Amino acid sequence: MSSNLALETIAKHPTCTTKPHFTGIFRFASRADIPLLMVGSILITLSAIASPMQTIVYGKIFDKLAQFLSGDYSSVELFLHDLRVLIGAMMGIAGGRLIFAWLGITVWLIVGENTQMNARKSLFDSLLHKDVEWLGTKENLIGSITLFFRCIEEIRSGISENLGLFVQTIASVCCLFVIAMISLWSLTLIICCSIPLSAASSWVFGSLTAKYATRENMQNARASKILDWCFAQGDTVRVLNGKYLDLVHFGRVVDASAEAYTNMAFAISANSAVLKLLSNLVVVGGLAFGQYLVKTGQLGLGNVITAFSACVLFGTEISSVGDIVALLNKAQASSNTIDALDFEDHYASSTPSSAISDISCFSQKTPCQSMTLENLSFRYRNTDSDVLNHVSTTFTLSQMNFVVGESGSGKSTVALLLSGFLDKSKGEMFVDNVNFEFLAPEWFTENACFVELRPLIFERLLAANLLLGSNFHSGDRATETLLEEACAFADLTGFVSLLPNKLHTVLDSNKLSGGQIQKIGLARAWLANRPVLILDEALGSINQKLKLLIMEKIRVWRRNCLTLIISHDLTDIRGLDHVVVMEKGCVKSSGYADDMRSILPKLSLVSIKVEDDLANSHTEATETYNYMNNPAILRDLELMPAAGLQVEQTDSLGLIPIVKFCYKTTENKFLIALGLICSLLGGVATPGLSYCFAEVLLLIVKYSFSPSNGHGSVVTWCLIIVAVSVAELAVTFGSHMSLQYALEQWILKLRKLCLAKINDQDMSFFASSKPSYLNTLLMNDTRDLRNLVSEFLLGLLLVVSLTLLGLIWATVIGWKLALVGMAFVPLVFLVTLTYSFLLQKYETAYKDHVADAEKFSLEVVTAMRTVRVFGLATQLSSEYTDKLGRLYRAGCKRAVSGGFGIALLEFCGTSATATVLYYGMYLIVRHEYSQKQMIQVLTMLTFTVASASHLMKLLPEIARGQRAGTLISRILKLNELPVECEGTEKRALPNVNKAVLAFKNVAFAYSDPQSLSFKTVFKYLSFEVYSGEAVVFAGECGLGKSTITQLILRLHQQDRGEISYHGKDVRVYDPEWYRCNVALVGQEPHFFEGSVIDNLLYGLSGSARIRGEAHVEECLLAVNALEFVEKLPDYLDTIMGKECLFSLGQLQRLSIARVLLRKPKVIIFDEPTSRLDSENLAKISKLIFHDLHEIDPRLTTIVISHDPRVMAQASRILMVQKGAIAEDGPFEELIESNGAFSRFMA
C-alpha cells in the first residue's frame, strides 16, 4: 500500500476523479437524483400539457362565436352560458398549470442544487485526498479550482432550469403536434416542414457555441492564475515592479477570452434569429392554407383556430428550443472544461486488495522505537533525476536526531517521506522493523506529528487551533489547563495575555508574525504528543535566545520519544545527538555529533559564545510583547476602516444605479444605444405581427360564416408578415450582437480597471480583501454583471415601451375592453416586484454561501500538509459538508420562491386573457364591439402580459448581477493612494553629509476591525542609514522590524513623520524608479508558475531586461545557485513548480539573485539566511556584508535578522524595542554595554 496518508480506498473516499455514473452535464448527478428527475419531468410535462389544452378551449370558444354569428344560438344567454363554461375550463387548466409548474420548476432547481453540492463536495474530497506531490506539481492549481467553481455554476444552471425548460418545451411540442394533427393534419404538416432546417441550424451553431465556450473557459483559467499571483503575492509584485507587466499580460489573456465570448454570442444570436424566422415563415404558409380550407368549406372555424393556435405555439416552442439548446451547450462546454482541467491523479494508488492482519495494530497510537531507511531513492514526477539516491540510516528514540546539509540536499524530502506525504521510488522504509508498505494511513495521523516552517492557522479560536489533532475538547477546566501549559511550553503566554478574549480569540494568520505562527505550531504538536515528532525548520523564525530555550524544553519533553529535526542551524545540536549529514541526495555521514565535528560545518565563535551563555540562563524571564499592537512580517497588515473592499458586505446597489454605472464606464455607448434601438424595433415588430395575425384571423372568421363574400386578401397580409419577419430577424440579430459585444468589452474594461485600481492600493487592501474573493469577483461574477445589464436594459425597455404602446393601442381601438385588461397590469407588476425582492434576498444569501464555501476550499488546499499531519480530513470534510448544507438550504429557498413566482405570473397572464376574452365576446354579442376590435384588443393585451412575464423570467439573472455590480463599483471608487502612485522624480543626488535612508519621528499604527481601534507600532521612530553601510535591525519577534521594511518600500503609508531617501521624502520619487533603486529580499521567497529565467527577470523590461539577461549566470554564481540550476531539466527554461520542486533554501538564494540582477543602490534583506544551511549562510553573509560592498562601495544593505552570526558582521546594529530604536552601535560594543541589545542576546 502507498504510504501516502492522503490516500484511502476509492470506495471509502469517492472523488471527482472516480468514474462517474453519468457523463456530460450529468457527471455530478447521482442515482438518488433519478426519482427527482422522474418526478420533475412528470410535473413539468403536466404543466406543459396545459398550453395544448388551452388551445383546444380557445378553438372551441371561437367555434361558439362562429355558431352564434351564423344564428345557431336561439338566445344570447345560451351563448354566454356556454362561453362561461369554456372560460371556467380555461381558468381550471391555468390553476392546474400553476401548481404543476411551481412544483416542477422547484424540483428541477433542487436537482440542480444536488448537482452543484455533489460537484463541490466531490472536488473538495478529491483535493483533500490528493498526495502532496500532486498538489505541488499541478499546473495552475488555484486558477483551475476557480474555473472549476464557475463550471459548476454553469452545469447547475444547465441541469436545473435549462434542462427543465427543455423537457417542458419538448412535452409541449409533442402535445401541440398531436392536437394539431388531430385538428388538421394537412395544415400541421405544412407548418412542421421547418423542423429539419431548425435542427440543422441548432446543430451547426450549437457546435460553435460549445467550442467557443470551452475556449473562453480556458482563457479565464489563465487569467485567474495571473490574478491569484497579483493578489496573493501583492508585496512581491509591487517591490519587483511587476504590477504593470502583470496588468499587460492579464489584458492580453482577457482580450482572448472576450474574443471567444463574442464568437460564442454570434453563434447563439444567429441560431436564435434563424429559428425565429423559420417559425414565422411556416406559420405564414399555414395561415394561407387554413384560410383556403375555411373559404372552400372543407373545415370549420373551430378546428382551424385550434390547429392554428397549436401550430403557432408549436413554432414558438421549436424556436425557443434553439435558445435552450445553446444554454445546454454552454453547460456541456463547462463539463468538457472540467475534463480539460485534468484533476485526475494518474499516479495515486489506493489500499491494496489484500491486507495483512497485523496492519490493524499499527492503526492506533503505539510507541515507535526506530525508523529505518534502506537504500531509499526518490524522484519527483516530471523529473529525470533522483532527489534522494540510495539513502540508508536509522533514527531511534535513544537520542535526538538531526538531519543537516546544504539547501537542496534532500533533508525535507526525507521528512516528507517519513511523514507519509510522499511515496518512495525505490528502497524500503521501516518502523520498528515493520515495512511502511503495511502501515495503514491512519497510523501516521495517530503516531507521527510533522511541524513545517509555516503551519496552517485557521480563522477560528486560538484554543481550537491548538487542539487540532488532539483528543481534547475545549470547554472543560482540564483542557483549559492543558492549553495554558502548551502556551507556556511554546512561549505564547505573553502573547495570549494580550488577546482580547485570551484563548478564545479568533485568529487571522495575516495578523501573526512568522515566529508567532511557529510557536502555535509547536504548542499544537505538544498537545498532540505523538510518538514520532518531525520538525522541518519549525523554529526558523524564532529569535536565537528563545529558540535555544524552546529547544531545551523540547529535549525534556521528547526524552525517550523518537524526534527528528531538520535544521540549518547547528547551534541546536549537542554532542550525543545523532546527526545525519546530507549532500546531493546522499548520506555523506552519520553518527554522534561529537564524532563528526571534523566534517560538520564549523560554528562561528559568536554562535559558540551565545550557546555557552544560554546554557546557564534557561530560567531568565523573557520580555513579552504586544501582539495586537505590534504585528511584524510583510503580510502582517490590517485594513484602515475607510479603505479597502469589504467583500462580505453585500448591500446591493439598485438596478438604476448599476445602469448609470455602466453608462459612465463603458466606451461603447453608441453600440449599446444601437442595440437598444434595434431591440425596440424588434419589439415593435412583435405587436405589428400580432396585428397582422389578428387581421388574418378576422378574415378567417368572416369566411367561416360568409364564405362567398370578398373580405380582402389573406395573401397580402401574409406577404406583409414575411416582410416584417425578415426585418425583425435583422434588427434582433443586430440588437443581440451589438449589446453582447459592447457589454463584453465593458466587463473586459472593468476587469482591467479593477486590477489597475487594486494595483494603486497599498498592502493594507489585501488584509481584508481575500485573494480568492477578488479572483472570483473579477473572473466569474462579472459575467453575471454583463447579463444583468443586457437583460435588464432589454427587458425594461421592451416591457415599458411595449406595454404603453399596447395599452394605448388597445384603448384607442376599444377603451372598455382595454380598461378590463389594464386592471391586471398592476397585479402583474406587483407580483413581479414582490418576486424580484424575494429573489434578490435569496440570491444574495445564496451567493454569500457560495463565496464562503469556495474560500474554505482554497484555504484548505493551500495548507494541505497541516491538514494531513493532524488527521483533519474527516473534520474539515464535515465542516465543508455543513457549509454545503447551508448553501443547499439557501438554494432550495431560492428554488421554491423562483418556481412559484414564474408559475404565478403565468397564471395571472392566463386569467387576464380569459377575462378579456369573455368580456370581449360579451361586447360583441351586445353589438358594442366588432369582431375586429375584440381580436385586436385581445392580441395587444395578451402581448402586454407576455412581456411582463418575460421580464419575470429574467429576474434571476438580474439578482445575480446586482451583487457583482455593487462590489465592482466599490473597487473602482477606491482612491489612488499617494504612497503607491504619487511622485515623479527619477533622480536622487547623493550627499555624503546626508543619510541614504532616514526616519524622522515616524508614527505608524495598524487598525483592528474587531475592536474598531488602532494599534500603535511606532510613535517616534527615528534613525539614519548612510551610503556604504551594512546595518542590521534586531529585536524580539513581532516588534515591527519587518514593518520598517514595508514603510521603506512604500508598501504602507506612515501616519506621521517623514521617511526620506537622499534627503527627500520618498513620496516625491516615482514609485517604479524608487523600487529599482531600493530593493527587498523578502522573508518568504515567492515565485510564480513560470520558467526560472522569467522569474529572475520578473519586473524588468526594455534595456534593463537585456542587461539582466547578460548577468543571470553571474548572479546565480554569486548566491551559490548556479550549480543546482544547471542540473534542472531545461536549465533556465525549467518551469518552477511544475517540472521540479525547489527547497526553501534554493528559493531563498534565487530570490537574492533576482534582486541582484536589478543592481539597486539599497538592498533590504528580511531574514535572508533563515532557510540556509551553515555553508550557504556563510557564503550569503559574506556576499551581503563584504562582496557586494567591494563591487559597489556606495551600496547600502539593511538586514533584518535574529541570527547572531549575521549580526556580528554588520557595521552597525539598530535595536528595535517599544516602537523606537533603543540602541544603535557596533555588535561587540552593544554586547558589552549591558543594554537592551545585550539583554536581548543574553
Secondary structure, 3 states (H helix, E strand, C coil): CCCCCCCCCCCCCCCCCCCCCCCHHHCCCCCCHHHHHHHHHHHHHHHHHHHHHHHHHHHHHHHHHHHHHCCCCCCHHHHHHHHHHHHHHHHHHHHHHHHHHHHHHHHHHHHHHHHHHHHHHHHHHHHHCCCHHHHHHCCCHHHHHHHHHHHHHHHHHHHHHHHHHHHHHHHHHHHHHHHHHHHHHHHHHHHHHHHHHHHHHHHHHHHHHHHHHHHHHHHHHHHHHHHHHHHHCHHHHHHCCCHHHHHHHHHHHHHHHHHHHHHHHHHHHHHHHHHHHHHHHHHHHHHHHHHHHHHCCCCCHHHHHHHHHHHHHHHHHHHHHHHHHHHHHHHHHHHHHHHHHCCCCCCCCCCCCCCCHHHHHHCCCCCCCEEEEEEEEECCCCCCCCCEEEEEEEEECCCCEEEEECCCCCHHHHHHHHCCCCCCCEEEEEECCEEHHHCCHHHHHHHEEEECCCCCCCCCEHHHHHCCCCCCCCCCHHHHHHHHHHHHHCCCHHHHHCCCCHHHCECCHHHCCHHHHHHHHHHHHHHHCCCEEEEECCCCCCCHHHHHHHHHHHHHHCCCCEEEEECCCHHHCCCCCEEEEEECCEEEEEEEHHHHCCCCCCCCHHHHHHHHHHHCCCCCCCCCCCCCCCCCCCCCCCCCCCCCCCCCCCCCCCHHHHHHHHHHHCCCHHHHHHHHHHHHHHHHHHHHHHHHHHHHHHHHHHHHHCCCCCCCCHHHHHHHHHHHHHHHHHHHHHHHHHHHHHHHHHHHHHHHHHHHHHHCCCCCHHHHCCHHHHHHHHHHHHHHHHHHHHHHHHHHHHHHHHHHHHHHHHHHHCHHHHHHHHCHHHHHHHHHHHHHHHHHHHHHHHHHHHHHHHHHHHHHHCCHHHHHHCCCHHHHHHHHHHHHHHHHHHHHHHHHHHHHHHHHHHHHHHHHHHHHHHHHHHHHHCCCCCHHHHHHHHHHHHHHHHHHHHHHHHHHHHHHHHHHHHHHHHHHCCCCCHHHHCCCECCCCCCCCCCCEEEEEEEEEEEECCCCEEEEEEEEEEEEECCCCEEEEECCCCCCHHHHHHHHCCCCCCCEEEEEECCEEHHHECHHHHHHHEEEECCCCCCCCCEHHHHHCCCCCHHHHHHHHHCHHHHHHHCCCHHHHHCCCCHHHCEECCCECCCHHHHHHHHHHHHHCCCCCEEEEECCCCCCCHHHHHHHHHHHHHHHHHHCCCCEEEEECCCHHHHCCCCEEEEEECCEEEEEECHHHHHHCCCHHHHHHC
